[in-house]
C-alpha cells in the first residue's frame, strides 16, 4: 500500500503543536513565581506535576489498551482539546501552588493521549524505516517542548498570559489536524479486550526488556537536564544582569536543537542500526554528565554554552531509536499499549531525578548538579549491551 505523502508531515506538525503544552509552565515560570507568590522550588514541583499526570495517564491508557481499542486519531484529538483547556486554567488569577500543580498534572494526564499515541499512529503507517519516522516525530516533541521558551523570549509577547493562550491555541489546531487528515494506518491491529496482564507481558521478551531499560536510563537524565537548563544559565556568573528573555532564548536553543539531532539519528540508524546509534548517543550524553563540572567551573560563557548545546544534541538523539526498538519487539496487537507503558515507567523515573536535583539545587553548588544524572546513562548502556552484540531486532509488522 502506498502511504500518502502528507501523512508523516501532518503527524509531525500535530505532535509539535500538542506537545508544546508540556513546558508551557516552564516557559513562563519566573512570571508564575512572581504572579502567584511562589517559592523558587516551584520549578521542580510544577514540572514534576506534568510528569506525574503523564505517568498516571499512560498507566491508565496502557491497562485499558485505549490506543489499541479506539481510533488513535480520535484519542489524540480529545486529549489535545482537554489538555489545551487545562493549560488555559493557568490564567485563573486566584491560582495557588496547589491549583497550579493540579492543572499541570491534569495537562500531563492528557499528554498521555498525545505523545505515545502519536508514536502509535506513526508505527501503524511505517513498519519499515520506523526509526527515521520516529526521528521526525520525537524531533517535533523536542521543538514543541522548547517552544514556550522561544515564545517567552519574543518582544511581541508582552505578557506571560499571551504565551499560555498561544500554546493552547496551537494545541487545539494540532489535534484537529491529526483527526481530519490522518485516518487509521494500514498496520493497525485493533485490540479486542482489556487485561491488566496484557500491558505487562511484553517484558517477557528479552530484547524488549533490553530496549526498555536502555530507555529508562535515558529518561533518568533527559527531563532533569531540560528542566534545570534555565536555572543553570541564570546561576552562571556570566549571565548575571542579563534579561530573562536571553535566558529563555538560550534555553530554547539548547533544548530545541535536539529536534534536529532526533532527525539526524533516525537517518544514521538506517546505516548503522538503531542499537548502535542509540548506544553512542547515550554514551556521549553520559560523558557530558560526568564532565559537566569541568565546563561550568571554567567561568567562560562561550565554552559553557557550546558544551550545553552539544549536550542538547546528544541527550535526545537516542529517544526515537529506543521507541523504535520497543515497537519492533512488541506484539503487534499490543504495540500501542507497550509504547504507552514504557513511557509511563520512563516518566515516573523523571519525577525522581527532577525532585532529586530540585532538592540538591539548594544544598550544593550548581556546577555539580548534573553529576547526579550519571547513573541513568550508565545503567542504560549496561542494559543495551546484549542488543549491541546481536544483529538487531526484526520487525514483527
BAPABA-17267 format. One record per residue (C-alpha): residue number from 1; residue in three letters; x, y, z. Coordinates in steps of 0.001 Angstrom, whole numbers, padded with zeros to 6 digits. Layout:
! BAPABA-17267
+-----+-----+---------+---------+---------+
:   k :   r :       X :       Y :       Z :
+-----+-----+---------+---------+---------+
: NUM : ALA :       X :       Y :       Z :
...
+-----+-----+---------+---------+---------+
This chain:
! BAPABA-17267
+-----+-----+---------+---------+---------+
:   k :   r :       X :       Y :       Z :
+-----+-----+---------+---------+---------+
:   1 : UNK :  000000 :  000000 :  000000 :
:   2 : UNK :  001298 :  003450 : -000941 :
:   3 : UNK :  001225 :  005829 :  002014 :
:   4 : UNK :  000061 :  009371 :  001135 :
:   5 : UNK :  002934 :  011855 :  001277 :
:   6 : UNK :  001120 :  014176 :  003644 :
:   7 : UNK :  000791 :  011622 :  006466 :
:   8 : UNK :  004207 :  011981 :  008128 :
:   9 : UNK :  004360 :  015811 :  007872 :
:  10 : UNK :  000879 :  016073 :  009386 :
:  11 : UNK :  001764 :  013731 :  012267 :
:  12 : UNK :  004943 :  015706 :  012922 :
:  13 : UNK :  003194 :  019105 :  012859 :
:  14 : UNK :  000352 :  017871 :  015073 :
:  15 : UNK :  002842 :  016392 :  017540 :
:  16 : UNK :  004773 :  019676 :  017674 :
:  17 : UNK :  001613 :  021693 :  018258 :
:  18 : UNK :  000248 :  019493 :  021027 :
:  19 : UNK :  003465 :  018744 :  022922 :
:  20 : UNK :  004058 :  022488 :  023333 :
:  21 : UNK :  001712 :  022028 :  026307 :
:  22 : UNK :  004483 :  020119 :  028104 :
:  23 : UNK :  006735 :  023015 :  029125 :
:  24 : UNK :  004120 :  025782 :  028862 :
:  25 : UNK :  004524 :  026383 :  032590 :
:  26 : UNK :  008316 :  026247 :  032437 :
:  27 : UNK :  008406 :  028843 :  029678 :
:  28 : UNK :  006762 :  031403 :  031976 :
:  29 : UNK :  007952 :  030022 :  035303 :
:  30 : UNK :  009566 :  033252 :  036510 :
:  31 : UNK :  006266 :  035046 :  035822 :
:  32 : UNK :  004248 :  032384 :  037650 :
:  33 : UNK :  006554 :  032615 :  040672 :
:  34 : UNK :  006109 :  036398 :  040759 :
:  35 : UNK :  002385 :  036472 :  039915 :
:  36 : UNK :  001292 :  033818 :  042411 :
:  37 : UNK :  003962 :  034439 :  045077 :
:  38 : UNK :  005566 :  031001 :  044727 :
:  39 : UNK :  008913 :  029790 :  046038 :
:  40 : UNK :  011806 :  029096 :  043599 :
:  41 : UNK :  011460 :  025339 :  044118 :
:  42 : UNK :  008094 :  025568 :  042329 :
:  43 : UNK :  010096 :  024960 :  039131 :
:  44 : UNK :  010764 :  021360 :  040119 :
:  45 : UNK :  007343 :  020774 :  041665 :
:  46 : UNK :  005315 :  022020 :  038698 :
:  47 : UNK :  007499 :  020178 :  036199 :
:  48 : UNK :  007084 :  017012 :  038243 :
:  49 : UNK :  003327 :  017624 :  038256 :
:  50 : UNK :  003231 :  017276 :  034473 :
:  51 : UNK :  005320 :  014111 :  034686 :
:  52 : UNK :  003101 :  012723 :  037441 :
:  53 : UNK : -000014 :  013385 :  035383 :
:  54 : UNK :  001616 :  011862 :  032336 :
:  55 : UNK :  002573 :  008611 :  034043 :
:  56 : UNK : -000904 :  008351 :  035601 :
:  57 : UNK : -002420 :  008798 :  032172 :
:  58 : UNK : -000080 :  006401 :  030436 :
:  59 : UNK : -000691 :  003727 :  033066 :
:  60 : UNK : -004461 :  004013 :  032677 :
:  61 : UNK : -004244 :  004185 :  028878 :
:  62 : UNK : -001967 :  001127 :  028829 :
:  63 : UNK : -004051 : -001010 :  031178 :
:  64 : UNK : -007240 : -000154 :  029276 :
:  65 : UNK : -005384 : -000594 :  025934 :
:  66 : UNK : -007045 :  002644 :  024803 :
:  67 : UNK : -004768 :  003280 :  021810 :
:  68 : UNK : -005331 : -000272 :  020561 :
:  69 : UNK : -009115 : -000395 :  021031 :
:  70 : UNK : -010115 :  003139 :  019919 :
:  71 : UNK : -009080 :  005018 :  016782 :
:  72 : UNK : -005754 :  006689 :  017765 :
:  73 : UNK : -006589 :  009896 :  015876 :
:  74 : UNK : -009776 :  010298 :  017936 :
:  75 : UNK : -007852 :  009732 :  021167 :
:  76 : UNK : -005275 :  012308 :  020023 :
:  77 : UNK : -007973 :  014922 :  019266 :
:  78 : UNK : -009894 :  014633 :  022518 :
:  79 : UNK : -006721 :  014693 :  024582 :
:  80 : UNK : -005484 :  017764 :  022694 :
:  81 : UNK : -008743 :  019586 :  023459 :
:  82 : UNK : -008715 :  018605 :  027138 :
:  83 : UNK : -005015 :  019430 :  027534 :
:  84 : UNK : -005464 :  022868 :  025959 :
:  85 : UNK : -008360 :  023680 :  028301 :
:  86 : UNK : -006350 :  022615 :  031365 :
:  87 : UNK : -003434 :  024735 :  030202 :
:  88 : UNK : -005713 :  027790 :  029966 :
:  89 : UNK : -006595 :  027233 :  033616 :
:  90 : UNK : -003184 :  028678 :  034487 :
:  91 : UNK : -004662 :  032104 :  033681 :
:  92 : UNK : -007027 :  031995 :  036692 :
:  93 : UNK : -005991 :  034902 :  038894 :
:  94 : UNK : -006672 :  033055 :  042161 :
:  95 : UNK : -004306 :  030166 :  041446 :
:  96 : UNK : -002061 :  028817 :  044200 :
:  97 : UNK :  000730 :  026260 :  044110 :
:  98 : UNK : -001851 :  023528 :  044797 :
:  99 : UNK : -004187 :  024579 :  041969 :
: 100 : UNK : -001303 :  025095 :  039545 :
: 101 : UNK :  000040 :  021654 :  040465 :
: 102 : UNK : -003392 :  020154 :  039756 :
: 103 : UNK : -003711 :  021946 :  036417 :
: 104 : UNK : -000247 :  020902 :  035282 :
: 105 : UNK : -000840 :  017310 :  036425 :
: 106 : UNK : -004116 :  017180 :  034501 :
: 107 : UNK : -002400 :  018575 :  031421 :
: 108 : UNK :  000212 :  015838 :  031788 :
: 109 : UNK : -002550 :  013238 :  032052 :
: 110 : UNK : -003926 :  014216 :  028653 :
: 111 : UNK : -000455 :  014350 :  027129 :
: 112 : UNK : -000555 :  010569 :  027605 :
: 113 : UNK : -003042 :  010544 :  024746 :
: 114 : UNK : -000778 :  012668 :  022573 :
: 115 : UNK :  002907 :  011716 :  022675 :
: 116 : UNK :  002765 :  007883 :  022827 :
: 117 : UNK : -000399 :  007819 :  020727 :
: 118 : UNK :  001385 :  009893 :  018072 :
: 119 : UNK :  004145 :  007268 :  018023 :
: 120 : UNK :  001492 :  004552 :  017751 :
: 121 : UNK : -000047 :  006323 :  014744 :
: 122 : UNK :  003354 :  006577 :  013056 :
: 123 : UNK :  004067 :  002893 :  013766 :
: 124 : UNK :  000711 :  001989 :  012181 :
: 125 : UNK :  001856 :  003599 :  008934 :
: 126 : UNK :  005605 :  002988 :  008831 :
: 127 : UNK :  006665 : -000546 :  009727 :
: 128 : UNK :  009858 : -000130 :  007678 :
: 129 : UNK :  012184 :  002763 :  008383 :
: 130 : UNK :  010341 :  003383 :  011659 :
: 131 : UNK :  013490 :  004811 :  013277 :
: 132 : UNK :  013631 :  007562 :  010669 :
: 133 : UNK :  009903 :  008295 :  011009 :
: 134 : UNK :  010058 :  008442 :  014800 :
: 135 : UNK :  013137 :  010667 :  014480 :
: 136 : UNK :  010885 :  013310 :  012933 :
: 137 : UNK :  008175 :  012635 :  015494 :
: 138 : UNK :  010363 :  012922 :  018600 :
: 139 : UNK :  012087 :  015888 :  016966 :
: 140 : UNK :  008660 :  017535 :  016869 :
: 141 : UNK :  008215 :  016712 :  020572 :
: 142 : UNK :  011537 :  018375 :  021371 :
: 143 : UNK :  010698 :  021534 :  019421 :
: 144 : UNK :  007247 :  021567 :  020992 :
: 145 : UNK :  008800 :  021255 :  024448 :
: 146 : UNK :  011216 :  024118 :  023738 :
: 147 : UNK :  008628 :  026319 :  022002 :
: 148 : UNK :  007278 :  028080 :  025143 :
: 149 : UNK :  010833 :  029229 :  025929 :
: 150 : UNK :  011041 :  030754 :  022450 :
: 151 : UNK :  007688 :  032493 :  022874 :
: 152 : UNK :  008848 :  033964 :  026187 :
: 153 : UNK :  011945 :  035418 :  024513 :
: 154 : UNK :  009998 :  037239 :  021778 :
: 155 : UNK :  009452 :  041009 :  022166 :
: 156 : UNK :  005968 :  040582 :  020651 :
: 157 : UNK :  004885 :  038619 :  023730 :
: 158 : UNK :  004072 :  041474 :  026086 :
: 159 : UNK :  002976 :  039291 :  028993 :
: 160 : UNK :  003047 :  035669 :  030082 :
: 161 : UNK : -000694 :  035219 :  029570 :
: 162 : UNK : -000178 :  035546 :  025817 :
: 163 : UNK :  002264 :  032636 :  025869 :
: 164 : UNK : -000288 :  030402 :  027580 :
: 165 : UNK : -003066 :  031382 :  025147 :
: 166 : UNK : -000879 :  030825 :  022057 :
: 167 : UNK :  000258 :  027410 :  023301 :
: 168 : UNK : -003321 :  026273 :  023962 :
: 169 : UNK : -004417 :  027574 :  020564 :
: 170 : UNK : -001807 :  025665 :  018599 :
: 171 : UNK : -002525 :  022519 :  020652 :
: 172 : UNK : -006166 :  022677 :  019574 :
: 173 : UNK : -005082 :  023183 :  015972 :
: 174 : UNK : -002752 :  020175 :  016173 :
: 175 : UNK : -005480 :  017895 :  017493 :
: 176 : UNK : -007877 :  018891 :  014722 :
: 177 : UNK : -005166 :  018459 :  012089 :
: 178 : UNK : -004453 :  014897 :  013208 :
: 179 : UNK : -008129 :  013950 :  013378 :
: 180 : UNK : -009062 :  015391 :  009993 :
: 181 : UNK : -006057 :  014313 :  007948 :
: 182 : UNK : -004684 :  011076 :  009442 :
: 183 : UNK : -007081 :  008085 :  009427 :
: 184 : UNK : -006194 :  004724 :  010989 :
: 185 : UNK : -002984 :  003313 :  009479 :
: 186 : UNK : -002754 :  000152 :  007338 :
: 187 : UNK : -000729 : -001700 :  010002 :
: 188 : UNK : -003173 : -001051 :  012816 :
: 189 : UNK : -004475 : -004169 :  014506 :
: 190 : UNK : -007263 : -003303 :  016909 :
: 191 : UNK : -007210 : -004909 :  020345 :
: 192 : UNK : -010375 : -006648 :  021490 :
: 193 : UNK : -010127 : -006949 :  025235 :
: 194 : UNK : -008777 : -005216 :  028295 :
: 195 : UNK : -006389 : -007054 :  030590 :
: 196 : UNK : -004009 : -005800 :  033253 :
: 197 : UNK : -001567 : -008569 :  032370 :
: 198 : UNK : -001729 : -007732 :  028651 :
: 199 : UNK :  000022 : -004426 :  029251 :
: 200 : UNK :  002898 : -006025 :  031180 :
: 201 : UNK :  003518 : -009338 :  029420 :
: 202 : UNK :  005712 : -007557 :  026855 :
: 203 : UNK :  008543 : -007652 :  029412 :
: 204 : UNK :  008832 : -011412 :  028940 :
: 205 : UNK :  010716 : -010656 :  025720 :
: 206 : UNK :  014459 : -010333 :  026471 :
: 207 : UNK :  015136 : -007888 :  023639 :
: 208 : UNK :  012132 : -005796 :  024651 :
: 209 : UNK :  013457 : -005606 :  028205 :
: 210 : UNK :  016892 : -004532 :  026988 :
: 211 : UNK :  015428 : -001733 :  024849 :
: 212 : UNK :  013053 : -000634 :  027623 :
: 213 : UNK :  015748 : -000496 :  030314 :
: 214 : UNK :  018042 :  001416 :  027969 :
: 215 : UNK :  015209 :  003912 :  027547 :
: 216 : UNK :  014717 :  004130 :  031315 :
: 217 : UNK :  018356 :  005102 :  031796 :
: 218 : UNK :  017987 :  007734 :  029091 :
: 219 : UNK :  014881 :  009172 :  030772 :
: 220 : UNK :  016561 :  009489 :  034176 :
: 221 : UNK :  018791 :  012109 :  032577 :
: 222 : UNK :  016688 :  013788 :  029879 :
: 223 : UNK :  013936 :  015771 :  031599 :
: 224 : UNK :  016040 :  016702 :  034614 :
: 225 : UNK :  018634 :  018123 :  032199 :
: 226 : UNK :  015948 :  020105 :  030331 :
: 227 : UNK :  014167 :  021315 :  033481 :
: 228 : UNK :  017195 :  022905 :  035106 :
: 229 : UNK :  018727 :  024491 :  031994 :
: 230 : UNK :  017271 :  027955 :  032797 :
: 231 : UNK :  018478 :  027679 :  036396 :
: 232 : UNK :  021980 :  026675 :  035330 :
: 233 : UNK :  022168 :  029597 :  032910 :
: 234 : UNK :  020776 :  032127 :  035417 :
: 235 : UNK :  023128 :  030958 :  038177 :
: 236 : UNK :  026154 :  031292 :  035949 :
: 237 : UNK :  028130 :  034480 :  036701 :
: 238 : UNK :  028397 :  035401 :  033018 :
: 239 : UNK :  024606 :  035831 :  032872 :
: 240 : UNK :  024054 :  037908 :  035989 :
: 241 : UNK :  022169 :  041027 :  034978 :
: 242 : UNK :  021037 :  039613 :  031642 :
: 243 : UNK :  017301 :  039990 :  030812 :
: 244 : UNK :  015155 :  036896 :  031305 :
: 245 : UNK :  014482 :  036858 :  027551 :
: 246 : UNK :  018165 :  035981 :  026951 :
: 247 : UNK :  017886 :  033017 :  029321 :
: 248 : UNK :  014678 :  031910 :  027584 :
: 249 : UNK :  016300 :  032160 :  024157 :
: 250 : UNK :  019314 :  030092 :  025163 :
: 251 : UNK :  017033 :  027556 :  026858 :
: 252 : UNK :  015122 :  027226 :  023592 :
: 253 : UNK :  018337 :  026764 :  021591 :
: 254 : UNK :  019788 :  024150 :  023949 :
: 255 : UNK :  016571 :  022127 :  024144 :
: 256 : UNK :  015281 :  022770 :  020635 :
: 257 : UNK :  018456 :  021764 :  018783 :
: 258 : UNK :  017738 :  018231 :  019950 :
: 259 : UNK :  014893 :  018162 :  017442 :
: 260 : UNK :  017438 :  018229 :  014618 :
: 261 : UNK :  019549 :  015531 :  016260 :
: 262 : UNK :  016488 :  013256 :  016510 :
: 263 : UNK :  016022 :  013519 :  012750 :
: 264 : UNK :  019741 :  013004 :  012146 :
: 265 : UNK :  019773 :  009987 :  014470 :
: 266 : UNK :  016882 :  008472 :  012551 :
: 267 : UNK :  018782 :  008753 :  009274 :
: 268 : UNK :  022013 :  007431 :  010819 :
: 269 : UNK :  020098 :  004424 :  012146 :
: 270 : UNK :  019269 :  003360 :  008575 :
: 271 : UNK :  023013 :  002921 :  008002 :
: 272 : UNK :  024365 :  001727 :  011348 :
: 273 : UNK :  021241 :  000386 :  013059 :
: 274 : UNK :  019090 :  001752 :  015874 :
: 275 : UNK :  021002 : -000033 :  018630 :
: 276 : UNK :  024464 :  001256 :  017739 :
: 277 : UNK :  023347 :  004848 :  017217 :
: 278 : UNK :  021350 :  004803 :  020467 :
: 279 : UNK :  024304 :  003317 :  022347 :
: 280 : UNK :  026672 :  006004 :  021025 :
: 281 : UNK :  024273 :  008835 :  021811 :
: 282 : UNK :  023592 :  007599 :  025346 :
: 283 : UNK :  027320 :  007153 :  025934 :
: 284 : UNK :  028138 :  010706 :  024817 :
: 285 : UNK :  025317 :  012097 :  026912 :
: 286 : UNK :  026542 :  010207 :  029980 :
: 287 : UNK :  030020 :  011594 :  029342 :
: 288 : UNK :  028557 :  015101 :  029348 :
: 289 : UNK :  027028 :  014412 :  032782 :
: 290 : UNK :  030410 :  013326 :  034051 :
: 291 : UNK :  032358 :  016254 :  032564 :
: 292 : UNK :  029819 :  018989 :  033332 :
: 293 : UNK :  031651 :  020389 :  036411 :
: 294 : UNK :  034826 :  020905 :  034363 :
: 295 : UNK :  032983 :  023110 :  031847 :
: 296 : UNK :  030870 :  025008 :  034387 :
: 297 : UNK :  033852 :  025819 :  036615 :
: 298 : UNK :  035783 :  027475 :  033757 :
: 299 : UNK :  033630 :  030622 :  034044 :
: 300 : UNK :  033780 :  031108 :  030253 :
: 301 : UNK :  030229 :  031735 :  028958 :
: 302 : UNK :  031006 :  030782 :  025356 :
: 303 : UNK :  032548 :  027473 :  026420 :
: 304 : UNK :  029679 :  026626 :  028758 :
: 305 : UNK :  027008 :  027410 :  026166 :
: 306 : UNK :  028818 :  025435 :  023466 :
: 307 : UNK :  029028 :  022475 :  025824 :
: 308 : UNK :  025319 :  022725 :  026713 :
: 309 : UNK :  024337 :  022937 :  023038 :
: 310 : UNK :  026358 :  019792 :  022287 :
: 311 : UNK :  024743 :  018088 :  025264 :
: 312 : UNK :  021334 :  019179 :  023988 :
: 313 : UNK :  022157 :  017401 :  020719 :
: 314 : UNK :  023211 :  014042 :  022166 :
: 315 : UNK :  020820 :  013878 :  025147 :
: 316 : UNK :  017758 :  013250 :  022964 :
: 317 : UNK :  019092 :  011732 :  019725 :
: 318 : UNK :  018567 :  008206 :  021067 :
: 319 : UNK :  014949 :  008695 :  022156 :
: 320 : UNK :  013219 :  007849 :  018841 :
: 321 : UNK :  015555 :  004880 :  018424 :
: 322 : UNK :  014560 :  003440 :  021791 :
: 323 : UNK :  010914 :  003844 :  020808 :
: 324 : UNK :  011651 :  002046 :  017546 :
: 325 : UNK :  013297 : -000846 :  019381 :
: 326 : UNK :  010365 : -001065 :  021775 :
: 327 : UNK :  007834 : -001045 :  018913 :
: 328 : UNK :  009717 : -003690 :  016903 :
: 329 : UNK :  009956 : -006054 :  019859 :
: 330 : UNK :  006322 : -005780 :  020983 :
: 331 : UNK :  003444 : -007925 :  019776 :
: 332 : UNK :  001552 : -006016 :  017047 :
: 333 : UNK : -001818 : -006173 :  018809 :
: 334 : UNK : -000469 : -004530 :  021964 :
: 335 : UNK :  002127 : -002271 :  020357 :
: 336 : UNK :  000310 :  000904 :  021385 :
: 337 : UNK : -000030 : -000279 :  024963 :
: 338 : UNK :  003624 : -001387 :  025060 :
: 339 : UNK :  004805 :  002053 :  023911 :
: 340 : UNK :  002484 :  003704 :  026414 :
: 341 : UNK :  003587 :  001501 :  029309 :
: 342 : UNK :  007289 :  002047 :  028650 :
: 343 : UNK :  006629 :  005794 :  028501 :
: 344 : UNK :  004786 :  005518 :  031814 :
: 345 : UNK :  007708 :  003909 :  033627 :
: 346 : UNK :  010262 :  006170 :  031965 :
: 347 : UNK :  008439 :  009325 :  033006 :
: 348 : UNK :  007997 :  008007 :  036541 :
: 349 : UNK :  011786 :  007969 :  036731 :
: 350 : UNK :  011924 :  011589 :  035568 :
: 351 : UNK :  009963 :  012641 :  038655 :
: 352 : UNK :  012611 :  011062 :  040873 :
: 353 : UNK :  015523 :  012687 :  039050 :
: 354 : UNK :  013834 :  016112 :  038850 :
: 355 : UNK :  012972 :  016095 :  042550 :
: 356 : UNK :  016473 :  014925 :  043411 :
: 357 : UNK :  018015 :  017849 :  041542 :
: 358 : UNK :  015355 :  020196 :  042945 :
: 359 : UNK :  016464 :  019271 :  046469 :
: 360 : UNK :  020161 :  019327 :  045630 :
: 361 : UNK :  019934 :  022777 :  043983 :
: 362 : UNK :  019579 :  024275 :  047486 :
: 363 : UNK :  022349 :  022208 :  049059 :
: 364 : UNK :  025234 :  022054 :  046561 :
: 365 : UNK :  026824 :  024381 :  044014 :
: 366 : UNK :  025041 :  024237 :  040671 :
: 367 : UNK :  028324 :  023277 :  038978 :
: 368 : UNK :  027944 :  019751 :  040379 :
: 369 : UNK :  024184 :  019392 :  039931 :
: 370 : UNK :  024231 :  017273 :  036778 :
: 371 : UNK :  026719 :  014770 :  038186 :
: 372 : UNK :  023779 :  013061 :  039854 :
: 373 : UNK :  022359 :  012148 :  036439 :
: 374 : UNK :  025334 :  009890 :  035601 :
: 375 : UNK :  023742 :  006630 :  036910 :
: 376 : UNK :  020977 :  006797 :  034291 :
: 377 : UNK :  023166 :  006609 :  031173 :
: 378 : UNK :  025496 :  004087 :  032823 :
: 379 : UNK :  022684 :  001666 :  033653 :
: 380 : UNK :  021108 :  002256 :  030247 :
: 381 : UNK :  024354 :  001334 :  028489 :
: 382 : UNK :  024646 : -001845 :  030550 :
: 383 : UNK :  021097 : -002829 :  029549 :
: 384 : UNK :  021853 : -002257 :  025855 :
: 385 : UNK :  024953 : -004455 :  025746 :
: 386 : UNK :  023056 : -007594 :  024725 :
: 387 : UNK :  021400 : -005787 :  021807 :
: 388 : UNK :  024693 : -004288 :  020637 :
: 389 : UNK :  026185 : -007779 :  020393 :
: 390 : UNK :  023172 : -009118 :  018467 :
: 391 : UNK :  022358 : -008367 :  014820 :
: 392 : UNK :  019387 : -006277 :  015905 :
: 393 : UNK :  015635 : -006702 :  016303 :
: 394 : UNK :  013419 : -007836 :  013498 :
: 395 : UNK :  010143 : -006007 :  012909 :
: 396 : UNK :  007084 : -008115 :  013626 :
: 397 : UNK :  004837 : -005986 :  011423 :
+-----+-----+---------+---------+---------+
